[in-house]
Amino acid sequence: ARCLHAIGQTQLLARRPEPAIECLHQALALAERVGARHEQAAVRTHLAEALVAVDRSEEARDQLTRALEVFTELGAPEADTARRRLAEFSDPPPATPPPPG
């Protein structure tokens, strides 16, 4: 799972989000199969980045939410980063003030 995760991260850094998504999905499946919860959450954070890159924001938000839940349960410091990234999705766009008068 870690090797596929690393390959997915490399694809993401190379600005190749589609292959990254494929690798990260495989890494997630393996991490789930062996019960590696921290690895699952870490993969989900990178999967979210890749999903945002291909305009799949709702899926990205879901992945970050699930990562945050696991990081929080484990008491992992990565929970703070996941929480900040998730907040970026929740922030509404700045409101346009109504025209005067």
C-alpha positions in Angstrom: 0.0 0.0 0.0 2.8 2.4 0.8 4.5 1.8 -2.5 1.3 2.6 -4.4 0.7 5.6 -2.2 4.2 6.9 -3.0 3.7 6.3 -6.8 0.3 8.2 -6.5 2.0 11.1 -4.8 4.7 11.1 -7.5 2.1 11.2 -10.2 0.3 14.0 -8.4 3.6 16.0 -8.1 4.1 15.4 -11.8 0.7 17.0 -12.4 -0.8 13.8 -13.6 -3.9 13.5 -11.4 -5.7 10.8 -13.3 -2.9 8.2 -12.9 -2.5 9.4 -9.3 -6.1 8.7 -8.6 -5.8 5.2 -10.0 -2.7 4.4 -7.9 -4.2 6.0 -4.8 -7.4 4.0 -5.1 -5.3 0.8 -5.3 -3.3 1.9 -2.3 -6.4 2.6 -0.3 -7.9 -0.8 -1.2 -4.7 -2.5 0.1 -4.5 -0.4 3.2 -8.2 -1.2 4.0 -7.6 -4.9 3.3 -4.7 -5.1 5.9 -6.4 -2.7 8.4 -3.7 0.0 8.2 -5.9 2.9 9.3 -3.3 5.6 9.4 -2.2 4.7 5.9 -5.8 4.8 4.8 -6.2 8.3 6.1 -2.9 9.5 4.6 -3.9 8.0 1.2 -7.3 9.7 1.4 -5.7 13.1 1.9 -3.6 12.7 -1.3 -6.6 11.3 -3.1 -8.5 14.4 -2.2 -5.8 16.6 -3.7 -5.9 14.5 -6.9 -9.7 14.7 -7.1 -9.6 18.5 -6.7 -7.2 18.7 -9.6 -9.8 17.0 -11.9 -12.7 19.1 -10.5 -14.3 16.4 -8.4 -14.6 18.5 -5.3 -17.4 16.7 -3.6 -15.5 13.4 -3.8 -12.5 15.2 -2.4 -14.5 16.6 0.5 -15.7 13.1 1.3 -12.2 11.7 1.3 -10.9 14.5 3.5 -13.8 14.0 5.9 -13.1 10.3 6.2 -9.3 11.0 6.7 -10.1 13.5 9.4 -12.3 11.0 11.2 -9.5 8.4 11.3 -6.7 10.9 12.1 -8.8 12.2 15.0 -9.7 8.7 16.3 -6.0 7.8 16.2 -4.9 11.1 17.8 -2.6 11.7 14.8 -1.2 15.2 14.3 -2.3 15.1 10.7 -5.8 15.7 11.8 -5.0 19.4 12.0 -3.9 19.5 8.4 -6.9 17.5 7.2 -9.2 19.9 9.2 -7.6 23.0 7.6 -8.0 21.5 4.1 -11.6 20.5 4.8 -12.3 24.1 6.0 -11.2 25.4 2.6 -14.1 23.5 1.1 -16.5 24.9 3.7 -15.6 28.5 3.3 -18.3 30.2 1.3 -17.1 32.5 -1.5 -17.0 36.2 -0.5 -20.4 37.7 -0.7 -21.0 40.5 -3.2 -22.4 43.5 -1.4 -25.7 44.7 -2.8 -25.6 47.8 -5.0 -26.2 51.0 -3.1 -29.5 52.6 -3.1 
